[in-house]
Amino acid sequence: MSKNEFICDCTVVHDDVVAKVNRLMMNGETFERLSGFFKVFGDTTRMKIIWALDQDELCVCDLANILSMTKSAVSHQLATLRNARLVKYRREGKTVFYSLADGHVKCIMESGLEHISE
């Protein structure tokens, strides 16, 4: 395949389609928030945490052991995931257990995995 194969040589603007997409276009703030949401997924360590929490509820010590990281480093990543509302936690005595925030996070993770496996 040559580079030129991917270049559109047409000069016609498809006004009906352009008008439709313009009507449906989200505002800039929504795109910024969505982009920020997906940036959280752009870190390998956070993806490992999400994957582990997709398997089971875990505490920071469990995650640190699984990932061969310090509890402090794991806690830092969990804070980012909490702020993005991707994980939730519950306290049981002195232990804090983490899990995925909801089924959407599981779907995003599994859809991404399915896509790269095609």
LUMTIMI-906148 format. One record per residue: residue number from 1; residue in three letters; z, y, x of N, C-alpha, C in turn. Coordinates in nm, 3 decimals, m for minus. Layout:
BEGIN
{nr: NUM	rest: ALA	n_z: Z	n_y: Y	n_x: X	ca_z: Z	ca_y: Y	ca_x: X	c_z: Z	c_y: Y	c_x: X} $
...
END
This chain:
BEGIN
{nr: 1	rest: MET	n_z: 0.000	n_y: m0.120	n_x: 0.084	ca_z: 0.000	ca_y: 0.000	ca_x: 0.000	c_z: 0.000	c_y: 0.125	c_x: 0.088} $
{nr: 2	rest: SER	n_z: m0.080	n_y: 0.218	n_x: 0.051	ca_z: m0.082	ca_y: 0.343	ca_x: 0.126	c_z: 0.011	c_y: 0.444	c_x: 0.060} $
{nr: 3	rest: LYS	n_z: 0.048	n_y: 0.544	n_x: 0.138	ca_z: 0.135	ca_y: 0.650	ca_x: 0.086	c_z: 0.072	c_y: 0.720	c_x: m0.033} $
{nr: 4	rest: ASN	n_z: m0.057	n_y: 0.742	n_x: m0.026	ca_z: m0.129	ca_y: 0.814	ca_x: m0.132	c_z: m0.126	c_y: 0.741	c_x: m0.266} $
{nr: 5	rest: GLU	n_z: m0.098	n_y: 0.612	n_x: m0.261	ca_z: m0.093	ca_y: 0.534	ca_x: m0.383	c_z: 0.019	c_y: 0.581	c_x: m0.477} $
{nr: 6	rest: PHE	n_z: 0.118	n_y: 0.645	n_x: m0.420	ca_z: 0.233	ca_y: 0.691	ca_x: m0.499	c_z: 0.224	c_y: 0.837	c_x: m0.539} $
{nr: 7	rest: ILE	n_z: 0.117	n_y: 0.903	n_x: m0.503	ca_z: 0.101	ca_y: 1.045	ca_x: m0.533	c_z: 0.013	c_y: 1.062	c_x: m0.656} $
{nr: 8	rest: CYS	n_z: 0.060	n_y: 1.140	n_x: m0.750	ca_z: m0.015	ca_y: 1.166	ca_x: m0.873	c_z: m0.117	c_y: 1.278	c_x: m0.846} $
{nr: 9	rest: ASP	n_z: m0.241	n_y: 1.252	n_x: m0.874	ca_z: m0.345	ca_y: 1.352	ca_x: m0.853	c_z: m0.383	c_y: 1.427	c_x: m0.980} $
{nr: 10	rest: CYS	n_z: m0.317	n_y: 1.395	n_x: m1.090	ca_z: m0.356	ca_y: 1.460	ca_x: m1.216	c_z: m0.309	c_y: 1.606	c_x: m1.218} $
{nr: 11	rest: THR	n_z: m0.373	n_y: 1.685	n_x: m1.300	ca_z: m0.335	ca_y: 1.826	ca_x: m1.315	c_z: m0.297	c_y: 1.856	c_x: m1.460} $
{nr: 12	rest: VAL	n_z: m0.292	n_y: 1.753	n_x: m1.540	ca_z: m0.262	ca_y: 1.769	ca_x: m1.682	c_z: m0.112	c_y: 1.760	c_x: m1.704} $
{nr: 13	rest: VAL	n_z: m0.055	n_y: 1.858	n_x: m1.773	ca_z: 0.085	ca_y: 1.852	ca_x: m1.812	c_z: 0.090	c_y: 1.795	c_x: m1.953} $
{nr: 14	rest: HIS	n_z: 0.169	n_y: 1.694	n_x: m1.972	ca_z: 0.182	ca_y: 1.629	ca_x: m2.103	c_z: 0.288	c_y: 1.704	c_x: m2.181} $
{nr: 15	rest: ASP	n_z: 0.245	n_y: 1.812	n_x: m2.248	ca_z: 0.336	ca_y: 1.907	ca_x: m2.312	c_z: 0.433	c_y: 1.842	c_x: m2.411} $
{nr: 16	rest: ASP	n_z: 0.387	n_y: 1.746	n_x: m2.489	ca_z: 0.474	ca_y: 1.684	ca_x: m2.588	c_z: 0.590	c_y: 1.610	c_x: m2.522} $
{nr: 17	rest: VAL	n_z: 0.560	n_y: 1.537	n_x: m2.416	ca_z: 0.663	ca_y: 1.462	ca_x: m2.345	c_z: 0.757	c_y: 1.557	c_x: m2.272} $
{nr: 18	rest: VAL	n_z: 0.701	n_y: 1.659	n_x: m2.208	ca_z: 0.782	ca_y: 1.758	ca_x: m2.137	c_z: 0.877	c_y: 1.828	c_x: m2.233} $
{nr: 19	rest: ALA	n_z: 0.827	n_y: 1.868	n_x: m2.350	ca_z: 0.911	ca_y: 1.934	ca_x: m2.450	c_z: 1.023	c_y: 1.842	c_x: m2.497} $
{nr: 20	rest: LYS	n_z: 0.990	n_y: 1.716	n_x: m2.521	ca_z: 1.091	ca_y: 1.620	ca_x: m2.566	c_z: 1.202	c_y: 1.604	c_x: m2.462} $
{nr: 21	rest: VAL	n_z: 1.162	n_y: 1.583	n_x: m2.336	ca_z: 1.261	ca_y: 1.563	ca_x: m2.229	c_z: 1.344	c_y: 1.690	c_x: m2.210} $
{nr: 22	rest: ASN	n_z: 1.283	n_y: 1.807	n_x: m2.217	ca_z: 1.357	ca_y: 1.932	ca_x: m2.205	c_z: 1.461	c_y: 1.946	c_x: m2.316} $
{nr: 23	rest: ARG	n_z: 1.426	n_y: 1.904	n_x: m2.439	ca_z: 1.522	ca_y: 1.909	ca_x: m2.550	c_z: 1.641	c_y: 1.817	c_x: m2.525} $
{nr: 24	rest: LEU	n_z: 1.614	n_y: 1.704	n_x: m2.462	ca_z: 1.717	ca_y: 1.603	ca_x: m2.440	c_z: 1.796	c_y: 1.623	c_x: m2.310} $
{nr: 25	rest: MET	n_z: 1.751	n_y: 1.715	n_x: m2.225	ca_z: 1.812	ca_y: 1.736	ca_x: m2.094	c_z: 1.957	c_y: 1.780	c_x: m2.108} $
{nr: 26	rest: MET	n_z: 2.044	n_y: 1.716	n_x: m2.031	ca_z: 2.187	ca_y: 1.753	ca_x: m2.031	c_z: 2.205	c_y: 1.883	c_x: m1.953} $
{nr: 27	rest: ASN	n_z: 2.319	n_y: 1.947	n_x: m1.973	ca_z: 2.344	ca_y: 2.072	ca_x: m1.899	c_z: 2.386	c_y: 2.041	c_x: m1.755} $
{nr: 28	rest: GLY	n_z: 2.382	n_y: 2.143	n_x: m1.672	ca_z: 2.412	ca_y: 2.129	ca_x: m1.530	c_z: 2.550	c_y: 2.074	c_x: m1.503} $
{nr: 29	rest: GLU	n_z: 2.649	n_y: 2.117	n_x: m1.580	ca_z: 2.787	ca_y: 2.069	ca_x: m1.560	c_z: 2.797	c_y: 1.918	c_x: m1.585} $
{nr: 30	rest: THR	n_z: 2.727	n_y: 1.870	n_x: m1.686	ca_z: 2.729	ca_y: 1.727	ca_x: m1.716	c_z: 2.667	c_y: 1.648	c_x: m1.601} $
{nr: 31	rest: PHE	n_z: 2.555	n_y: 1.698	n_x: m1.547	ca_z: 2.493	ca_y: 1.631	ca_x: m1.433	c_z: 2.586	c_y: 1.632	c_x: m1.312} $
{nr: 32	rest: GLU	n_z: 2.656	n_y: 1.742	n_x: m1.289	ca_z: 2.751	ca_y: 1.750	ca_x: m1.177	c_z: 2.862	c_y: 1.647	c_x: m1.193} $
{nr: 33	rest: ARG	n_z: 2.918	n_y: 1.637	n_x: m1.314	ca_z: 3.026	ca_y: 1.541	ca_x: m1.339	c_z: 2.975	c_y: 1.398	c_x: m1.323} $
{nr: 34	rest: LEU	n_z: 2.856	n_y: 1.370	n_x: m1.373	ca_z: 2.799	ca_y: 1.236	ca_x: m1.362	c_z: 2.771	c_y: 1.201	c_x: m1.216} $
{nr: 35	rest: SER	n_z: 2.718	n_y: 1.296	n_x: m1.143	ca_z: 2.691	ca_y: 1.274	ca_x: m1.001	c_z: 2.820	c_y: 1.247	c_x: m0.925} $
{nr: 36	rest: GLY	n_z: 2.925	n_y: 1.324	n_x: m0.954	ca_z: 3.055	ca_y: 1.303	ca_x: m0.891	c_z: 3.112	c_y: 1.166	c_x: m0.923} $
{nr: 37	rest: PHE	n_z: 3.094	n_y: 1.124	n_x: m1.048	ca_z: 3.140	ca_y: 0.992	ca_x: m1.091	c_z: 3.074	c_y: 0.883	c_x: m1.007} $
{nr: 38	rest: PHE	n_z: 2.943	n_y: 0.892	n_x: m0.988	ca_z: 2.874	ca_y: 0.788	ca_x: m0.912	c_z: 2.900	c_y: 0.798	c_x: m0.762} $
{nr: 39	rest: LYS	n_z: 2.937	n_y: 0.916	n_x: m0.712	ca_z: 2.973	ca_y: 0.928	ca_x: m0.570	c_z: 3.094	c_y: 0.843	c_x: m0.537} $
{nr: 40	rest: VAL	n_z: 3.184	n_y: 0.829	n_x: m0.632	ca_z: 3.303	ca_y: 0.747	ca_x: m0.610	c_z: 3.262	c_y: 0.603	c_x: m0.579} $
{nr: 41	rest: PHE	n_z: 3.153	n_y: 0.556	n_x: m0.640	ca_z: 3.104	ca_y: 0.421	ca_x: m0.616	c_z: 3.033	c_y: 0.409	c_x: m0.481} $
{nr: 42	rest: GLY	n_z: 3.009	n_y: 0.521	n_x: m0.415	ca_z: 2.932	ca_y: 0.522	ca_x: m0.290	c_z: 3.012	c_y: 0.488	c_x: m0.166} $
{nr: 43	rest: ASP	n_z: 3.133	n_y: 0.439	n_x: m0.182	ca_z: 3.219	ca_y: 0.406	ca_x: m0.069	c_z: 3.246	c_y: 0.256	c_x: m0.070} $
{nr: 44	rest: THR	n_z: 3.221	n_y: 0.190	n_x: 0.041	ca_z: 3.237	ca_y: 0.045	ca_x: 0.050	c_z: 3.379	c_y: 0.000	c_x: 0.020} $
{nr: 45	rest: THR	n_z: 3.477	n_y: 0.070	n_x: 0.072	ca_z: 3.617	ca_y: 0.031	ca_x: 0.047	c_z: 3.650	c_y: 0.041	c_x: m0.101} $
{nr: 46	rest: ARG	n_z: 3.608	n_y: 0.148	n_x: m0.165	ca_z: 3.636	ca_y: 0.162	ca_x: m0.309	c_z: 3.564	c_y: 0.053	c_x: m0.389} $
{nr: 47	rest: MET	n_z: 3.443	n_y: 0.017	n_x: m0.346	ca_z: 3.372	ca_y: m0.091	ca_x: m0.415	c_z: 3.447	c_y: m0.223	c_x: m0.399} $
{nr: 48	rest: LYS	n_z: 3.503	n_y: m0.247	n_x: m0.281	ca_z: 3.582	ca_y: m0.370	ca_x: m0.260	c_z: 3.704	c_y: m0.370	c_x: m0.351} $
{nr: 49	rest: ILE	n_z: 3.768	n_y: m0.256	n_x: m0.364	ca_z: 3.886	ca_y: m0.246	ca_x: m0.452	c_z: 3.845	c_y: m0.272	c_x: m0.596} $
{nr: 50	rest: ILE	n_z: 3.736	n_y: m0.210	n_x: m0.640	ca_z: 3.689	ca_y: m0.230	ca_x: m0.777	c_z: 3.656	c_y: m0.378	c_x: m0.799} $
{nr: 51	rest: TRP	n_z: 3.588	n_y: m0.439	n_x: m0.703	ca_z: 3.553	ca_y: m0.579	ca_x: m0.716	c_z: 3.679	c_y: m0.666	c_x: m0.726} $
{nr: 52	rest: ALA	n_z: 3.777	n_y: m0.639	n_x: m0.638	ca_z: 3.902	ca_y: m0.716	ca_x: m0.640	c_z: 3.973	c_y: m0.700	c_x: m0.775} $
{nr: 53	rest: LEU	n_z: 3.977	n_y: m0.577	n_x: m0.826	ca_z: 4.044	ca_y: m0.552	ca_x: m0.953	c_z: 3.964	c_y: m0.608	c_x: m1.071} $
{nr: 54	rest: ASP	n_z: 3.837	n_y: m0.633	n_x: m1.050	ca_z: 3.757	ca_y: m0.700	ca_x: m1.152	c_z: 3.798	c_y: m0.847	c_x: m1.163} $
{nr: 55	rest: GLN	n_z: 3.855	n_y: m0.899	n_x: m1.054	ca_z: 3.899	ca_y: m1.038	ca_x: m1.053	c_z: 4.038	c_y: m1.055	c_x: m1.115} $
{nr: 56	rest: ASP	n_z: 4.127	n_y: m0.957	n_x: m1.087	ca_z: 4.264	ca_y: m0.967	ca_x: m1.137	c_z: 4.339	c_y: m0.837	c_x: m1.112} $
{nr: 57	rest: GLU	n_z: 4.448	n_y: m0.821	n_x: m1.183	ca_z: 4.539	ca_y: m0.708	ca_x: m1.162	c_z: 4.611	c_y: m0.730	c_x: m1.029} $
{nr: 58	rest: LEU	n_z: 4.620	n_y: m0.623	n_x: m0.948	ca_z: 4.679	ca_y: m0.635	ca_x: m0.815	c_z: 4.767	c_y: m0.515	c_x: m0.783} $
{nr: 59	rest: CYS	n_z: 4.867	n_y: m0.537	n_x: m0.698	ca_z: 4.947	ca_y: m0.424	ca_x: m0.649	c_z: 4.889	c_y: m0.376	c_x: m0.517} $
{nr: 60	rest: VAL	n_z: 4.941	n_y: m0.265	n_x: m0.467	ca_z: 4.891	ca_y: m0.208	ca_x: m0.342	c_z: 4.907	c_y: m0.306	c_x: m0.227} $
{nr: 61	rest: CYS	n_z: 5.020	n_y: m0.377	n_x: m0.222	ca_z: 5.041	ca_y: m0.474	ca_x: m0.114	c_z: 4.937	c_y: m0.586	c_x: m0.118} $
{nr: 62	rest: ASP	n_z: 4.905	n_y: m0.633	n_x: m0.239	ca_z: 4.802	ca_y: m0.736	ca_x: m0.255	c_z: 4.669	c_y: m0.684	c_x: m0.203} $
{nr: 63	rest: LEU	n_z: 4.631	n_y: m0.564	n_x: m0.247	ca_z: 4.503	ca_y: m0.507	ca_x: m0.205	c_z: 4.498	c_y: m0.484	c_x: m0.054} $
{nr: 64	rest: ALA	n_z: 4.608	n_y: m0.435	n_x: 0.003	ca_z: 4.613	ca_y: m0.411	ca_x: 0.148	c_z: 4.592	c_y: m0.542	c_x: 0.223} $
{nr: 65	rest: ASN	n_z: 4.651	n_y: m0.650	n_x: 0.173	ca_z: 4.636	ca_y: m0.781	ca_x: 0.235	c_z: 4.493	c_y: m0.832	c_x: 0.222} $
{nr: 66	rest: ILE	n_z: 4.437	n_y: m0.823	n_x: 0.104	ca_z: 4.300	ca_y: m0.870	ca_x: 0.078	c_z: 4.199	c_y: m0.795	c_x: 0.165} $
{nr: 67	rest: LEU	n_z: 4.218	n_y: m0.663	n_x: 0.178	ca_z: 4.121	ca_y: m0.579	ca_x: 0.249	c_z: 4.154	c_y: m0.558	c_x: 0.396} $
{nr: 68	rest: SER	n_z: 4.267	n_y: m0.615	n_x: 0.442	ca_z: 4.313	ca_y: m0.595	ca_x: 0.581	c_z: 4.324	c_y: m0.447	c_x: 0.614} $
{nr: 69	rest: MET	n_z: 4.392	n_y: m0.375	n_x: 0.525	ca_z: 4.412	ca_y: m0.231	ca_x: 0.541	c_z: 4.560	c_y: m0.200	c_x: 0.529} $
{nr: 70	rest: THR	n_z: 4.597	n_y: m0.078	n_x: 0.565	ca_z: 4.735	ca_y: m0.036	ca_x: 0.544	c_z: 4.756	c_y: 0.001	c_x: 0.397} $
{nr: 71	rest: LYS	n_z: 4.880	n_y: m0.006	n_x: 0.354	ca_z: 4.911	ca_y: 0.033	ca_x: 0.216	c_z: 4.877	c_y: 0.180	c_x: 0.194} $
{nr: 72	rest: SER	n_z: 4.897	n_y: 0.261	n_x: 0.296	ca_z: 4.866	ca_y: 0.404	ca_x: 0.286	c_z: 4.717	c_y: 0.427	c_x: 0.263} $
{nr: 73	rest: ALA	n_z: 4.633	n_y: 0.356	n_x: 0.336	ca_z: 4.488	ca_y: 0.371	ca_x: 0.322	c_z: 4.442	c_y: 0.324	c_x: 0.184} $
{nr: 74	rest: VAL	n_z: 4.499	n_y: 0.213	n_x: 0.137	ca_z: 4.465	ca_y: 0.163	ca_x: 0.004	c_z: 4.510	c_y: 0.262	c_x: m0.102} $
{nr: 75	rest: SER	n_z: 4.630	n_y: 0.314	n_x: m0.088	ca_z: 4.683	ca_y: 0.412	ca_x: m0.184	c_z: 4.594	c_y: 0.535	c_x: m0.193} $
{nr: 76	rest: HIS	n_z: 4.543	n_y: 0.580	n_x: m0.080	ca_z: 4.453	ca_y: 0.695	ca_x: m0.077	c_z: 4.327	c_y: 0.667	c_x: m0.159} $
{nr: 77	rest: GLN	n_z: 4.270	n_y: 0.549	n_x: m0.141	ca_z: 4.149	ca_y: 0.513	ca_x: m0.216	c_z: 4.180	c_y: 0.495	c_x: m0.365} $
{nr: 78	rest: LEU	n_z: 4.295	n_y: 0.438	n_x: m0.395	ca_z: 4.334	ca_y: 0.421	ca_x: m0.535	c_z: 4.352	c_y: 0.556	c_x: m0.605} $
{nr: 79	rest: ALA	n_z: 4.400	n_y: 0.655	n_x: m0.530	ca_z: 4.416	ca_y: 0.789	ca_x: m0.588	c_z: 4.279	c_y: 0.844	c_x: m0.629} $
{nr: 80	rest: THR	n_z: 4.180	n_y: 0.823	n_x: m0.544	ca_z: 4.044	ca_y: 0.868	ca_x: m0.577	c_z: 3.993	c_y: 0.795	c_x: m0.701} $
{nr: 81	rest: LEU	n_z: 4.017	n_y: 0.666	n_x: m0.707	ca_z: 3.973	ca_y: 0.587	ca_x: m0.823	c_z: 4.048	c_y: 0.625	c_x: m0.950} $
{nr: 82	rest: ARG	n_z: 4.177	n_y: 0.658	n_x: m0.937	ca_z: 4.254	ca_y: 0.705	ca_x: m1.053	c_z: 4.201	c_y: 0.838	c_x: m1.102} $
{nr: 83	rest: ASN	n_z: 4.175	n_y: 0.930	n_x: m1.010	ca_z: 4.123	ca_y: 1.062	ca_x: m1.047	c_z: 3.988	c_y: 1.052	c_x: m1.117} $
{nr: 84	rest: ALA	n_z: 3.909	n_y: 0.951	n_x: m1.082	ca_z: 3.780	ca_y: 0.931	ca_x: m1.146	c_z: 3.795	c_y: 0.848	c_x: m1.274} $
{nr: 85	rest: ARG	n_z: 3.915	n_y: 0.812	n_x: m1.308	ca_z: 3.950	ca_y: 0.732	ca_x: m1.426	c_z: 3.882	c_y: 0.596	c_x: m1.425} $
{nr: 86	rest: LEU	n_z: 3.871	n_y: 0.537	n_x: m1.305	ca_z: 3.811	ca_y: 0.406	ca_x: m1.291	c_z: 3.916	c_y: 0.295	c_x: m1.287} $
{nr: 87	rest: VAL	n_z: 4.038	n_y: 0.330	n_x: m1.247	ca_z: 4.148	ca_y: 0.234	ca_x: m1.247	c_z: 4.268	c_y: 0.293	c_x: m1.321} $
{nr: 88	rest: LYS	n_z: 4.351	n_y: 0.204	n_x: m1.368	ca_z: 4.477	ca_y: 0.244	ca_x: m1.433	c_z: 4.589	c_y: 0.164	c_x: m1.367} $
{nr: 89	rest: TYR	n_z: 4.710	n_y: 0.202	n_x: m1.394	ca_z: 4.823	ca_y: 0.132	ca_x: m1.334	c_z: 4.935	c_y: 0.115	c_x: m1.435} $
{nr: 90	rest: ARG	n_z: 5.021	n_y: 0.020	n_x: m1.404	ca_z: 5.143	ca_y: 0.000	ca_x: m1.482	c_z: 5.254	c_y: m0.036	c_x: m1.384} $
{nr: 91	rest: ARG	n_z: 5.372	n_y: 0.011	n_x: m1.415	ca_z: 5.487	ca_y: m0.013	ca_x: m1.329	c_z: 5.569	c_y: m0.127	c_x: m1.386} $
{nr: 92	rest: GLU	n_z: 5.610	n_y: m0.218	n_x: m1.298	ca_z: 5.700	ca_y: m0.327	ca_x: m1.333	c_z: 5.810	c_y: m0.328	c_x: m1.229} $
{nr: 93	rest: GLY	n_z: 5.923	n_y: m0.266	n_x: m1.263	ca_z: 6.030	ca_y: m0.248	ca_x: m1.165	c_z: 5.983	c_y: m0.156	c_x: m1.055} $
{nr: 94	rest: LYS	n_z: 5.990	n_y: m0.204	n_x: m0.930	ca_z: 5.946	ca_y: m0.124	ca_x: m0.816	c_z: 5.798	c_y: m0.145	c_x: m0.783} $
{nr: 95	rest: THR	n_z: 5.734	n_y: m0.237	n_x: m0.851	ca_z: 5.595	ca_y: m0.270	ca_x: m0.822	c_z: 5.501	c_y: m0.200	c_x: m0.918} $
{nr: 96	rest: VAL	n_z: 5.394	n_y: m0.147	n_x: m0.863	ca_z: 5.290	ca_y: m0.083	ca_x: m0.943	c_z: 5.166	c_y: m0.170	c_x: m0.935} $
{nr: 97	rest: PHE	n_z: 5.121	n_y: m0.215	n_x: m1.052	ca_z: 5.002	ca_y: m0.300	ca_x: m1.060	c_z: 4.882	c_y: m0.217	c_x: m1.106} $
{nr: 98	rest: TYR	n_z: 4.768	n_y: m0.241	n_x: m1.042	ca_z: 4.644	ca_y: m0.171	ca_x: m1.074	c_z: 4.546	c_y: m0.266	c_x: m1.141} $
{nr: 99	rest: SER	n_z: 4.464	n_y: m0.209	n_x: m1.229	ca_z: 4.358	ca_y: m0.283	ca_x: m1.295	c_z: 4.245	c_y: m0.186	c_x: m1.324} $
{nr: 100	rest: LEU	n_z: 4.129	n_y: m0.240	n_x: m1.361	ca_z: 4.018	ca_y: m0.154	ca_x: m1.399	c_z: 4.055	c_y: m0.078	c_x: m1.525} $
{nr: 101	rest: ALA	n_z: 4.010	n_y: 0.045	n_x: m1.535	ca_z: 4.049	ca_y: 0.132	ca_x: m1.646	c_z: 4.002	c_y: 0.079	c_x: m1.780} $
{nr: 102	rest: ASP	n_z: 3.882	n_y: 0.024	n_x: m1.784	ca_z: 3.828	ca_y: m0.029	ca_x: m1.909	c_z: 3.706	c_y: m0.116	c_x: m1.882} $
{nr: 103	rest: GLY	n_z: 3.649	n_y: m0.169	n_x: m1.988	ca_z: 3.533	ca_y: m0.256	ca_x: m1.975	c_z: 3.410	c_y: m0.188	c_x: m1.920} $
{nr: 104	rest: HIS	n_z: 3.402	n_y: m0.056	n_x: m1.933	ca_z: 3.286	ca_y: 0.016	ca_x: m1.880	c_z: 3.277	c_y: 0.001	c_x: m1.728} $
{nr: 105	rest: VAL	n_z: 3.392	n_y: 0.009	n_x: m1.661	ca_z: 3.394	ca_y: m0.002	ca_x: m1.515	c_z: 3.344	c_y: m0.141	c_x: m1.474} $
{nr: 106	rest: LYS	n_z: 3.391	n_y: m0.242	n_x: m1.545	ca_z: 3.347	ca_y: m0.380	ca_x: m1.519	c_z: 3.195	c_y: m0.390	c_x: m1.539} $
{nr: 107	rest: CYS	n_z: 3.144	n_y: m0.331	n_x: m1.645	ca_z: 2.999	ca_y: m0.335	ca_x: m1.673	c_z: 2.919	c_y: m0.264	c_x: m1.565} $
{nr: 108	rest: ILE	n_z: 2.967	n_y: m0.148	n_x: m1.519	ca_z: 2.897	ca_y: m0.074	ca_x: m1.414	c_z: 2.890	c_y: m0.157	c_x: m1.287} $
{nr: 109	rest: MET	n_z: 3.003	n_y: m0.215	n_x: m1.249	ca_z: 3.010	ca_y: m0.298	ca_x: m1.129	c_z: 2.917	c_y: m0.417	c_x: m1.143} $
{nr: 110	rest: GLU	n_z: 2.925	n_y: m0.488	n_x: m1.253	ca_z: 2.845	ca_y: m0.609	ca_x: m1.271	c_z: 2.697	c_y: m0.578	c_x: m1.287} $
{nr: 111	rest: SER	n_z: 2.664	n_y: m0.466	n_x: m1.351	ca_z: 2.522	ca_y: m0.425	ca_x: m1.365	c_z: 2.464	c_y: m0.391	c_x: m1.229} $
{nr: 112	rest: GLY	n_z: 2.541	n_y: m0.322	n_x: m1.146	ca_z: 2.496	ca_y: m0.289	ca_x: m1.012	c_z: 2.474	c_y: m0.414	c_x: m0.929} $
{nr: 113	rest: LEU	n_z: 2.566	n_y: m0.507	n_x: m0.939	ca_z: 2.554	ca_y: m0.632	ca_x: m0.865	c_z: 2.433	c_y: m0.711	c_x: m0.912} $
{nr: 114	rest: GLU	n_z: 2.411	n_y: m0.715	n_x: m1.041	ca_z: 2.294	ca_y: m0.785	ca_x: m1.097	c_z: 2.165	c_y: m0.720	c_x: m1.048} $
{nr: 115	rest: HIS	n_z: 2.163	n_y: m0.587	n_x: m1.045	ca_z: 2.043	ca_y: m0.514	ca_x: m1.003	c_z: 2.007	c_y: m0.545	c_x: m0.858} $
{nr: 116	rest: ILE	n_z: 2.107	n_y: m0.541	n_x: m0.768	ca_z: 2.076	ca_y: m0.565	ca_x: m0.627	c_z: 2.046	c_y: m0.712	c_x: m0.599} $
{nr: 117	rest: SER	n_z: 2.083	n_y: m0.800	n_x: m0.691	ca_z: 2.059	ca_y: m0.943	ca_x: m0.672	c_z: 1.920	c_y: m0.987	c_x: m0.722} $
{nr: 118	rest: GLU	n_z: 1.848	n_y: m0.899	n_x: m0.789	ca_z: 1.715	ca_y: m0.935	ca_x: m0.842	c_z: 1.614	c_y: m0.955	c_x: m0.732} $
END
